[in-house]
């Protein structure tokens, strides 16, 4: 893995969260500090779940409970942070890391530890919980939901 800076096309809400995270801590108010993302420890990864569409393909608006259920059961997530021990086990990961910060990944629905930061659903998952990496997550949906 190189340390090259990669320009990612991120949803605006993810861009804002990441911008808040790297702001200078000495200049932050308590409100801005509260927006900071938690730092995963060990082999845990912090994933941000994408916002769900507000309408069905037909144009009919979804109820808030339906959107929430879709978000909770999402199988696609954005890797926001990785704990310091992610993918260090050379026996378990002989080919190296399965993903990196900034990737969109496929995970099992309802997996990991669910948390909400200012109303946004996030997950803390183990490094070996990643099922796949996807370049463009649009259009990937869970079957049965």
N, CA, C and O of each residue as an XYZ file, in Angstrom:
580
protein
N       0.842     -1.180      0.000
C       0.000      0.000      0.000
C       0.886      1.242      0.000
O       1.887      1.306      0.714
N       0.508      2.211     -0.799
C       1.276      3.439     -0.864
C       0.584      4.516     -0.046
O      -0.573      4.369      0.347
N       1.302      5.591      0.203
C       0.739      6.715      0.949
C       0.259      7.812      0.026
O       0.146      8.966      0.439
N      -0.029      7.464     -1.235
C      -0.511      8.447     -2.180
C      -1.892      8.921     -1.777
O      -2.714      8.141     -1.296
N      -2.143     10.216     -1.977
C      -3.463     10.758     -1.692
C      -4.382     10.406     -2.855
O      -4.043     10.620     -4.019
N      -5.557      9.860     -2.522
C      -6.521      9.452     -3.528
C      -7.734     10.353     -3.420
O      -8.252     10.571     -2.324
N      -8.193     10.878     -4.547
C      -9.406     11.690     -4.545
C     -10.598     10.775     -4.682
O     -10.784     10.134     -5.716
N     -11.418     10.713     -3.624
C     -12.586      9.869     -3.620
C     -13.832     10.709     -3.802
O     -13.914     11.832     -3.306
N     -14.791     10.165     -4.509
C     -16.087     10.804     -4.618
C     -16.931     10.316     -3.463
O     -17.422      9.187     -3.482
N     -17.105     11.154     -2.459
C     -17.823     10.767     -1.259
C     -19.138     11.522     -1.157
O     -19.251     12.650     -1.637
N     -20.130     10.901     -0.532
C     -21.372     11.618     -0.289
C     -21.092     12.837      0.594
O     -20.200     12.789      1.441
N     -21.844     13.933      0.407
C     -21.581     15.157      1.181
C     -21.580     14.940      2.692
O     -20.764     15.537      3.393
N     -22.489     14.089      3.214
C     -22.525     13.890      4.664
C     -21.253     13.189      5.161
O     -20.827     13.431      6.290
N     -20.646     12.332      4.349
C     -19.398     11.682      4.738
C     -18.251     12.687      4.663
O     -17.385     12.698      5.537
N     -18.235     13.532      3.628
C     -17.214     14.564      3.508
C     -17.224     15.474      4.737
O     -16.169     15.815      5.271
N     -18.417     15.863      5.182
C     -18.527     16.747      6.339
C     -18.039     16.068      7.607
O     -17.334     16.685      8.405
N     -18.407     14.799      7.805
C     -17.950     14.066      8.996
C     -16.437     13.979      9.029
O     -15.818     14.208     10.069
N     -15.837     13.648      7.888
C     -14.386     13.511      7.828
C     -13.703     14.866      8.002
O     -12.640     14.942      8.620
N     -14.290     15.926      7.474
C     -13.727     17.267      7.648
C     -13.761     17.672      9.117
O     -12.800     18.250      9.625
N     -14.859     17.374      9.797
C     -14.969     17.678     11.219
C     -13.934     16.907     12.021
O     -13.396     17.413     13.007
N     -13.659     15.683     11.595
C     -12.737     14.810     12.324
C     -11.315     15.347     12.296
O     -10.605     15.240     13.295
N     -10.875     15.927     11.171
C      -9.482     16.352     11.055
C      -9.269     17.818     11.411
O      -8.148     18.316     11.313
N     -10.316     18.512     11.817
C     -10.172     19.913     12.206
C      -9.257     20.024     13.435
O      -9.118     19.067     14.196
N      -8.647     21.175     13.621
C      -7.734     21.412     14.727
C      -8.476     21.336     16.064
O      -9.365     22.153     16.304
N      -8.140     20.381     16.946
C      -8.874     20.205     18.198
C      -8.840     21.426     19.111
O      -9.799     21.661     19.846
N      -7.763     22.207     19.085
C      -7.684     23.379     19.962
C      -8.702     24.452     19.579
O      -9.115     25.243     20.427
N      -9.101     24.483     18.328
C     -10.021     25.504     17.842
C     -11.477     25.056     17.871
O     -12.348     25.805     17.428
N     -11.768     23.874     18.371
C     -13.115     23.333     18.292
C     -13.952     23.713     19.507
O     -13.457     23.781     20.632
N     -15.225     23.957     19.249
C     -16.174     24.143     20.337
C     -16.625     22.768     20.800
O     -16.340     21.764     20.147
N     -17.330     22.719     21.929
C     -17.836     21.431     22.419
C     -18.757     20.790     21.395
O     -18.753     19.566     21.258
N     -19.550     21.578     20.669
C     -20.457     21.036     19.660
C     -19.713     20.374     18.524
O     -20.134     19.322     18.042
N     -18.604     20.970     18.079
C     -17.817     20.383     16.992
C     -17.099     19.134     17.489
O     -17.011     18.143     16.765
N     -16.584     19.170     18.723
C     -15.907     17.996     19.279
C     -16.861     16.813     19.359
O     -16.452     15.670     19.157
N     -18.125     17.079     19.652
C     -19.108     16.003     19.773
C     -19.347     15.303     18.437
O     -19.799     14.158     18.415
N     -19.051     15.972     17.330
C     -19.250     15.376     16.002
C     -18.135     14.424     15.615
O     -18.278     13.665     14.656
N     -17.039     14.450     16.334
C     -15.889     13.634     15.949
C     -16.246     12.154     15.971
O     -17.020     11.686     16.806
N     -15.669     11.455     15.045
C     -15.918     10.025     14.941
C     -15.121      9.275     16.000
O     -14.003      9.671     16.327
N     -15.687      8.188     16.543
C     -14.927      7.394     17.502
C     -13.749      6.702     16.826
O     -13.806      6.375     15.641
N     -12.688      6.483     17.583
C     -11.517      5.782     17.076
C     -11.643      4.304     17.414
O     -11.687      3.941     18.590
N     -11.703      3.439     16.393
C     -11.769      2.011     16.682
C     -10.455      1.530     17.292
O      -9.385      2.059     16.990
N     -10.550      0.530     18.145
C      -9.358     -0.036     18.779
C      -9.134     -1.458     18.276
O     -10.037     -2.085     17.723
N      -7.922     -1.951     18.477
C      -7.612     -3.321     18.089
C      -7.844     -3.567     16.617
O      -7.390     -2.800     15.768
N      -8.559     -4.645     16.316
C      -8.817     -5.031     14.930
C     -10.199     -4.596     14.451
O     -10.717     -5.132     13.472
N     -10.795     -3.627     15.139
C     -12.113     -3.117     14.760
C     -11.983     -2.037     13.686
O     -10.972     -1.341     13.588
N     -13.049     -1.925     12.885
C     -13.121     -0.909     11.837
C     -14.394     -0.099     12.048
O     -15.425     -0.655     12.427
N     -14.335      1.202     11.809
C     -15.510      2.063     11.883
C     -16.054      2.243     10.480
O     -15.371      2.777      9.606
N     -17.284      1.799     10.264
C     -17.940      1.900      8.963
C     -19.107      2.866      9.067
O     -19.830      2.869     10.063
N     -19.289      3.682      8.044
C     -20.433      4.592      7.966
C     -21.397      4.017      6.949
O     -21.012      3.710      5.820
N     -22.662      3.870      7.351
C     -23.670      3.339      6.448
C     -24.208      4.457      5.568
O     -24.381      5.582      6.039
N     -24.475      4.169      4.306
C     -24.961      5.212      3.392
C     -26.390      5.611      3.719
O     -27.167      4.817      4.249
N     -26.721      6.847      3.398
C     -28.109      7.291      3.530
C     -28.942      6.576      2.488
O     -28.487      6.356      1.366
N     -30.144      6.216      2.850
C     -31.029      5.486      1.957
C     -31.871      6.440      1.123
O     -32.139      7.569      1.534
N     -32.283      5.978     -0.046
C     -33.137      6.778     -0.914
C     -34.443      7.093     -0.193
O     -34.957      6.280      0.576
N     -34.961      8.267     -0.450
C     -36.214      8.675      0.197
C     -37.436      8.192     -0.570
O     -38.561      8.321     -0.088
N     -37.225      7.635     -1.766
C     -38.353      7.162     -2.575
C     -37.994      5.843     -3.246
O     -36.823      5.525     -3.453
N     -39.020      5.098     -3.575
C     -38.847      3.868     -4.353
C     -38.546      4.242     -5.802
O     -38.716      5.398     -6.188
N     -38.104      3.284     -6.604
C     -37.826      3.537     -8.011
C     -39.053      4.084     -8.737
O     -38.924      4.826     -9.711
N     -40.242      3.716     -8.260
C     -41.483      4.179     -8.887
C     -41.783      5.644     -8.587
O     -42.652      6.248     -9.215
N     -41.046      6.220     -7.608
C     -41.278      7.616     -7.245
C     -42.088      7.779     -5.975
O     -42.180      8.886     -5.445
N     -42.673      6.714     -5.479
C     -43.451      6.783     -4.243
C     -42.494      6.988     -3.080
O     -41.485      6.292     -2.968
N     -42.816      7.951     -2.209
C     -41.962      8.248     -1.070
C     -42.007      7.118     -0.048
O     -43.057      6.520      0.190
N     -40.856      6.835      0.552
C     -40.760      5.824      1.601
C     -41.097      6.459      2.945
O     -40.788      7.626      3.186
N     -41.728      5.686      3.812
C     -41.971      6.136      5.179
C     -40.638      6.192      5.922
O     -39.700      5.473      5.576
N     -40.555      7.034      6.928
C     -39.322      7.141      7.713
C     -38.926      5.798      8.319
O     -37.741      5.471      8.375
N     -39.904      5.023      8.771
C     -39.591      3.715      9.361
C     -38.998      2.766      8.314
O     -38.133      1.949      8.628
N     -39.465      2.881      7.080
C     -38.927      2.044      6.000
C     -37.492      2.443      5.688
O     -36.629      1.581      5.521
N     -37.233      3.744      5.609
C     -35.871      4.219      5.349
C     -34.926      3.780      6.457
O     -33.793      3.376      6.194
N     -35.401      3.860      7.707
C     -34.580      3.445      8.839
C     -34.284      1.944      8.771
O     -33.153      1.519      9.010
N     -35.289      1.158      8.450
C     -35.103     -0.294      8.334
C     -34.118     -0.620      7.211
O     -33.282     -1.510      7.360
N     -34.213      0.090      6.100
C     -33.281     -0.111      4.983
C     -31.849      0.215      5.408
O     -30.910     -0.494      5.046
N     -31.690      1.293      6.180
C     -30.362      1.711      6.628
C     -29.768      0.675      7.576
O     -28.602      0.305      7.436
N     -30.551      0.208      8.529
C     -30.088     -0.763      9.515
C     -29.646     -2.058      8.838
O     -28.674     -2.682      9.263
N     -30.352     -2.459      7.793
C     -30.062     -3.723      7.104
C     -29.108     -3.551      5.926
O     -28.913     -4.486      5.150
N     -28.518     -2.382      5.785
C     -27.636     -2.109      4.648
C     -26.483     -3.111      4.585
O     -25.945     -3.523      5.612
N     -26.118     -3.491      3.374
C     -24.976     -4.390      3.167
C     -23.770     -3.652      2.597
O     -22.738     -4.269      2.336
N     -23.886     -2.348      2.402
C     -22.791     -1.540      1.881
C     -22.417     -0.499      2.932
O     -23.287      0.085      3.579
N     -21.112     -0.273      3.097
C     -20.655      0.716      4.066
C     -19.350      1.346      3.576
O     -18.671      0.817      2.696
N     -19.026      2.485      4.173
C     -17.819      3.237      3.861
C     -16.832      3.052      5.013
O     -17.192      3.264      6.171
N     -15.599      2.662      4.713
C     -14.585      2.461      5.747
C     -14.029      3.830      6.141
O     -13.255      4.439      5.402
N     -14.442      4.301      7.323
C     -14.005      5.618      7.789
C     -12.682      5.539      8.548
O     -11.799      6.375      8.358
N     -12.550      4.518      9.419
C     -11.335      4.378     10.222
C     -11.063      2.903     10.474
O     -11.967      2.068     10.471
N      -9.787      2.615     10.692
C      -9.382      1.249     11.014
C      -8.550      1.270     12.281
O      -7.713      2.154     12.468
N      -8.780      0.290     13.159
C      -7.992      0.160     14.373
C      -6.547     -0.179     14.057
O      -6.244     -0.617     12.948
N      -5.661      0.016     15.004
C      -4.228     -0.184     14.751
C      -3.824     -1.631     14.462
O      -2.759     -1.872     13.893
N      -4.660     -2.591     14.846
C      -4.306     -3.995     14.640
C      -4.986     -4.636     13.440
O      -4.840     -5.838     13.219
N      -5.723     -3.858     12.667
C      -6.417     -4.414     11.499
C      -5.426     -5.040     10.525
O      -4.432     -4.427     10.135
N      -5.723     -6.261     10.152
C      -4.995     -7.006      9.125
C      -3.523     -7.252      9.437
O      -2.739     -7.486      8.517
N      -3.125     -7.207     10.709
C      -1.728     -7.474     11.063
C      -1.427     -8.961     11.182
O      -0.263     -9.358     11.130
N      -2.451     -9.785     11.341
C      -2.258    -11.232     11.485
C      -1.862    -11.816     10.123
O      -2.706    -11.963      9.239
N      -0.583    -12.146      9.961
C      -0.065    -12.635      8.678
C      -0.569    -14.036      8.341
O      -0.610    -14.411      7.169
N      -0.953    -14.810      9.352
C      -1.495    -16.148      9.097
C      -2.930    -16.022      8.573
O      -3.302    -16.686      7.605
N      -3.714    -15.185      9.202
C      -5.115    -15.008      8.808
C      -5.246    -14.234      7.499
O      -6.160    -14.485      6.713
N      -4.331    -13.294      7.267
C      -4.377    -12.438      6.076
C      -3.050    -12.532      5.313
O      -2.312    -11.549      5.243
N      -2.739    -13.704      4.739
C      -1.431    -13.881      4.077
C      -1.241    -12.993      2.856
O      -0.109    -12.726      2.452
N      -2.343    -12.533      2.264
C      -2.248    -11.672      1.085
C      -2.376    -10.196      1.427
O      -2.490     -9.359      0.532
N      -2.359     -9.872      2.710
C      -2.447     -8.486      3.139
C      -3.873     -8.041      3.403
O      -4.798     -8.853      3.404
N      -4.048     -6.746      3.628
C      -5.361     -6.204      3.985
C      -6.413     -6.447      2.905
O      -6.117     -6.424      1.710
N      -7.626     -6.677      3.345
C      -8.752     -6.878      2.419
C      -9.316     -5.556      1.937
O      -9.924     -5.499      0.867
N      -9.128     -4.486      2.707
C      -9.632     -3.163      2.315
C      -8.794     -2.105      3.018
O      -7.890     -2.424      3.792
N      -9.105     -0.841      2.741
C      -8.391      0.268      3.369
C      -9.384      1.387      3.660
O     -10.517      1.365      3.180
N      -8.953      2.355      4.444
C      -9.796      3.517      4.716
C     -10.141      4.189      3.392
O      -9.280      4.366      2.529
N     -11.403      4.559      3.243
C     -11.851      5.199      2.017
C     -12.523      4.248      1.049
O     -13.092      4.688      0.050
N     -12.471      2.956      1.321
C     -13.129      1.970      0.460
C     -14.611      1.845      0.813
O     -15.020      2.084      1.949
N     -15.394      1.467     -0.180
C     -16.763      1.024      0.053
C     -16.700     -0.499      0.101
O     -16.076     -1.132     -0.750
N     -17.350     -1.073      1.100
C     -17.279     -2.514      1.306
C     -18.674     -3.111      1.457
O     -19.641     -2.416      1.767
N     -18.744     -4.418      1.229
C     -19.966     -5.178      1.453
C     -19.789     -5.929      2.771
O     -18.771     -6.580      3.002
N     -20.804     -5.824      3.629
C     -20.809     -6.496      4.922
C     -22.124     -7.247      5.075
O     -23.035     -7.080      4.263
N     -22.226     -8.057      6.090
C     -23.487     -8.742      6.370
C     -24.473     -7.756      6.980
O     -24.085     -6.889      7.764
N     -25.753     -7.888      6.619
C     -26.737     -6.990      7.236
C     -26.801     -7.230      8.736
O     -26.666     -8.364      9.197
N     -27.004     -6.185      9.479
C     -27.132     -6.214     10.944
C     -25.829     -6.590     11.651
O     -25.835     -6.772     12.868
N     -24.727     -6.709     10.937
C     -23.478     -7.132     11.551
C     -22.798     -6.031     12.342
O     -23.054     -4.846     12.127
N     -21.940     -6.428     13.249
C     -21.134     -5.491     14.009
C     -21.880     -4.830     15.149
O     -23.029     -5.161     15.445
N     -21.204     -3.891     15.781
C     -21.783     -3.106     16.862
C     -22.370     -1.840     16.272
O     -21.661     -1.024     15.684
N     -23.679     -1.686     16.437
C     -24.363     -0.524     15.874
C     -24.241      0.666     16.810
O     -24.490      0.551     18.010
N     -23.852      1.821     16.250
C     -23.821      3.065     17.014
C     -24.414      4.166     16.147
O     -24.463      4.054     14.922
N     -24.858      5.222     16.797
C     -25.350      6.392     16.089
C     -24.593      7.601     16.589
O     -24.476      7.814     17.796
N     -24.076      8.395     15.664
C     -23.400      9.641     15.992
C     -24.185     10.751     15.322
O     -24.217     10.852     14.095
N     -24.815     11.581     16.136
C     -25.655     12.670     15.639
C     -26.646     12.184     14.594
O     -26.809     12.803     13.542
N     -27.310     11.065     14.895
C     -28.365     10.553     14.042
C     -27.893      9.734     12.858
O     -28.718      9.271     12.069
N     -26.590      9.542     12.710
C     -26.055      8.782     11.575
C     -25.618      7.405     12.040
O     -24.801      7.284     12.953
N     -26.170      6.346     11.403
C     -25.857      4.959     11.754
C     -24.440      4.600     11.318
O     -24.037      4.860     10.184
N     -23.694      3.998     12.241
C     -22.339      3.522     11.968
C     -22.201      2.129     12.565
O     -23.029      1.706     13.372
N     -21.164      1.429     12.168
C     -20.895      0.086     12.686
C     -19.426     -0.042     13.053
O     -18.550      0.502     12.381
N     -19.181     -0.761     14.118
C     -17.840     -1.210     14.449
C     -17.820     -2.701     14.143
O     -18.564     -3.474     14.746
N     -16.963     -3.106     13.201
C     -16.901     -4.507     12.783
C     -15.466     -5.007     12.856
O     -14.521     -4.218     12.844
N     -15.313     -6.313     12.931
C     -13.991     -6.933     12.905
C     -13.407     -6.845     11.498
O     -14.142     -6.784     10.512
N     -12.090     -6.839     11.418
C     -11.432     -6.745     10.117
C     -11.793     -7.910      9.194
O     -11.782     -7.751      7.973
N     -12.109     -9.072      9.755
C     -12.450    -10.217      8.903
C     -13.939    -10.285      8.553
O     -14.399    -11.274      7.984
N     -14.692     -9.232      8.895
C     -16.123     -9.181      8.558
C     -16.395     -8.601      7.176
O     -17.543     -8.555      6.734
N     -15.356     -8.164      6.502
C     -15.522     -7.568      5.176
C     -15.726     -8.694      4.166
O     -14.924     -9.624      4.083
N     -16.807     -8.596      3.404
C     -17.157     -9.630      2.420
C     -16.608     -9.302      1.025
O     -16.236    -10.204      0.275
N     -16.560     -8.011      0.685
C     -16.087     -7.593     -0.639
C     -15.799     -6.098     -0.617
O     -16.282     -5.375      0.254
N     -15.013     -5.646     -1.578
C     -14.763     -4.222     -1.796
C     -15.420     -3.861     -3.113
O     -15.315     -4.604     -4.089
N     -16.105     -2.710     -3.145
C     -16.772     -2.279     -4.370
C     -16.323     -0.877     -4.730
O     -16.162     -0.015     -3.866
N     -16.123     -0.666     -6.018
C     -15.695      0.650     -6.483
C     -16.847      1.645     -6.438
O     -16.678      2.787     -6.010
N     -18.024      1.202     -6.886
C     -19.204      2.070     -6.926
C     -20.358      1.349     -6.242
O     -20.919      0.411     -6.807
N     -20.722      1.774     -5.030
C     -21.736      1.052     -4.266
C     -23.177      1.324     -4.691
O     -24.100      0.662     -4.215
N     -23.371      2.281     -5.571
C     -24.748      2.588     -5.990
C     -25.360      1.379     -6.675
O     -24.725      0.741     -7.516
N     -26.569      1.076     -6.319
C     -27.265     -0.026     -6.943
C     -27.118     -1.340     -6.227
O     -27.828     -2.293     -6.549
N     -26.216     -1.430     -5.258
C     -26.080     -2.680     -4.514
C     -27.109     -2.662     -3.396
O     -27.115     -1.764     -2.555
N     -27.971     -3.658     -3.397
C     -29.040     -3.750     -2.404
C     -29.047     -5.150     -1.821
O     -28.617     -6.111     -2.460
N     -29.535     -5.246     -0.615
C     -29.706     -6.539      0.053
C     -30.917     -7.240     -0.541
O     -31.946     -6.607     -0.778
N     -30.805     -8.531     -0.781
C     -31.935     -9.303     -1.276
C     -32.827     -9.614     -0.089
O     -32.349     -9.961      0.991
N     -34.132     -9.486     -0.302
C     -35.081     -9.786      0.758
C     -35.505     -8.560      1.526
O     -36.204     -8.669      2.533
N     -35.098     -7.402      1.071
C     -35.464     -6.199      1.806
C     -35.953     -5.120      0.912
O     -36.303     -4.038      1.383
